[in-house]
Amino acid sequence: MSQADPENQSVRVRVGGEALDLPSSLPVLPVRNVVVFPGATASLIVGRARSLAAMDEAGQGGFLVIATQLDPALDDPQLADLHPVACIARLARVVQSGGDERHAIVVGAARTRLRRVTGLEPALRVEVDPIVESQTIPPELEAAHRRVVDLAHAVIDARADLPEEWKTFVADVPEPGLLADLIAHTLPLPLEERVTLLAEIDPTRRLDRMAGHLERELTIAQAQQALRDESEGEEIDPRRRERVLRRRMRDIQAELGEGDAGGREVDELREKIEAAELPDEAEAQAERELRRLAALPQHAPDRHLIRSYLEWMVELPWSKETADHVDLKRAREVLDADHHDLDKVKERILEYLAVRKLAPTAKAPILCFAGPPGVGKTSLGRSIARAMGREFTRASLGGVRDEAEIRGHRRTYVGAMPGRVLQSLRRAGSRNPVFLLDEVDKLGADFRGDPSSALLEVLDPEQNHTFSDHYMEVPFDLSKVLFIATANSLATIPPALLDRMEVIELPGYTDADKTAIARRYLIPKQIEAHGLGEDRVRVSDEALDVVVHEYTREAGVRNLDRHVASLLRKVARRIAEARARGEEIDVDVDAAFVRDALGPPPHLPETAERTEMPGVVVGLAATAHGGDILFIEATPLAGGEGVRLRLTGQLGDVMKESAETALSWVRANGAPLVGEAAALANGEIHLHVPAGAVPKDGPSAGVALVTALVSALSGRRARGDVAMTGEISLRGRVLPIGGVKDKVLAASRAGIRTVILPRRNEKDLVDVPQDVREGLDIQLVDTIDEVLTAALEAAGSS
């Protein structure tokens, strides 16, 4: 019974045979899935604010109440959320364990009932009613005590892992109830049984329950020894022998009615490991971790970490793979059905399938699809997987700056997990999927490492058969994976990584391509998405031409898809409103409907207007978003000493050097063209390249810069239907450049009629669609004089 004295607000408890007076109100430390028994020493990790406050109020060496929560998920439990019987414990030691957590060592002192709340802040405080056991030992209690001592000695004898000295310790425990508590603390009992034993006030009944648990432990220990003796002389595989023994053990435990949640969990994981067909090294690692898990008590903090690791181990596709479909005809049909044009990419995939058919063990290539947004790089990866009959998985690498995102985190870190490579393979459920590494050109690097360097091992066929993830710590074979990377620009990919990939460029679409894609893919998709029947809406060719020419000026088709969706939303609204009136209507989408639905066109021909004044020239540029036209403006400013060049428009170093080269050529060779212009003797020449907010760089604007200078200084206007690209030398030679197809397609989209290219780029015109080449006057030049003749209007023309 409690010895609480209402007058002086204290209670008396017995600790180690000594009577102590404690305050009747003590701070409470709620715990999850843990039961502390009187006389037992327990280690706790404490991190919640009110729990830390309870420890601070108790102080090292002071007393507090350790109470088990009814619901472990609660973060701020109240008195009603705690088991009614708890344990008063002494706070023996507190150590800061990192961050806001502390490591506490507590020693149980006495059982107590929790009566009422006496304080809520900063820690929960309750009035305690300690349960004091009688010091007299009746015969039935003595008998129960001796029975438990004998059973404990038998268990110690039967188990080789328990020291002989424990017999003396068990025999010397002075109080029968204390012996039951100490054994309950030691045995791996379920949480519910621990709570029941703590709440059991009668020491005789407590000892009887412990006798039952000890009898089960003794039976299991004897059965294990019998199995060892039985199989000692058999020469069988050690792993097979262990599986047989464990299976027999499970049968014995089932007969005894034993089998706590922890044991069932270990058995289930063992069965999964056996079924996973792991490689030898991975299986050995899994068995080591499983033994660690089996040895830990159910409430141990490391238990869920090991369980998570083993779940990852058995869920990875170590031996699961899909059979390739090497029917080239079917593969071609799938690729043609999913994508318009892209013949080079389709031919490369069919070549790979042909090699797979002739040499099934050949290593998979590492492909890199490079091109502007919206040309179908990602969707092409899905089509390849469908054509080959493989699973498809994707990892977006844009903005990844941590090497651990690729290789995984080491298990010493909180929240550690494998990297994106193994995560994606687990989702795919196959070790030979088509694996798309999206936006590989947008990888970053900082103090946490360089992800692009980690990808070197992933994408190297000579190394990736033993890819090592920091979390798994065992090699995984990636050699059967078909890796496909996508990028908008090759310039930002590290050379070592680029060297491991076979680059296939996907240039932008022509207007004819966009019209065909809209008619064949986009319109049917959006009609279905908006719940419209094909017989209810008809989109004319004229309407598509208006959308393509006046509302989209991009290399891909994403904006085209958005505009088609916007048109069909308008159609859906008209049909829905008509049905509300009881009518059924069909809608014809024509040019007038498009302009009314989409508003003023954002893209109209402007080259003629922009080049009305001398000094404005149309250049061509290749960007990460495809080709584009750009305007280069020049104007002379008189005054000052010497010739100075002012450059604006966010020009890069290479483009600034091109401007200097252009000015030097004009000063050296331009007198017959510009006359005695004052700006060539004294003054300033201002070169500007709109749009000023967009960075620009590269040498290919050289011919446009020279033409702009000559036009500004001579007063001769540049032709508005001419665009040009090419690098220049100080001797006036026009040197070859890159991105010819993108630039020519951009000129075609902008309504340009004549394109001036370096003659040494003639070989690149084979990549330009024939209909585009036939619609343009492509002039190939060797010198800047040829450029000026073709680009500038005759002197005196208006």
Buried (B, 14 or more C-beta within 10 A) or exposed (E): EBBBEEEEEBBBBBBEEEEBEBBBBBBBBBBBEBBBBBBBBBEBEBEBEBBBBBBBBBEEEBBBBBBBBBEEEEEEBEBEEBBEBBBBBBBEEBEEEEEEBBBBBBBBBBBBBBBEBBEEEBBBBBBBBBBBBEEEBEEEBEEBBEBBBEBBBBBBEBBEEBEEEBBEEBEEBEBBBBBBBBBBBBBBBBBEBBBBBBBBEEBBBBBBBBBEBBBBBBBBBBBBEEBEEEBEEEEEEEEEBBBBBBEBBBEBBEEBEBEBEBBEBBBEBBBBBBEBEBBEEBBEBBBEBBEBBBEBEBBBEEBEBBBBBBEBBBBBBBEBBBEBBBBBEEBBEBBBEBBBBBEEBBEBBBEBBEBBEEEEEEEBBBBBBBBBBBBBBBEBBBBBBBBBBBBBBBBBBEEBBBBBBBBBBEBEEEEBBBBBBBBBBBBBBBBBBBBBBBBBBBBBBEEEBBBBBBBBBBBBBEBBBEBEBBBBBBBBBBBBBBBBBBBBBBEBBBEEBBEBBEEBBBBBBBBBBBBBBBBEBBBEBBBEEBEBEEEBBBBBEEBBBBBBBBBBBBBBBBBBBBBBBBBBBBBBEBBEEBEEEEEEEEBEBBBEBBBEBBEEBEBEBEBEEBBEBBBBBBBBBBBBBBBBBBBBBBBBEEEEEEBBBEBEBBBEEBBBEBBEBBBBBBBEBBEEBBEEBEBBEEBBBBBBBBEEEEEBBBBBBBBBBBBBBBBBBBBBBBBBBBBBBBBBEEEBBBBBBEBBBBBBBBBBBBBBBBBBBBBBBEEBBEEBBEEBBEBBEBBBBBBBEBBBEBBBBEEEEE
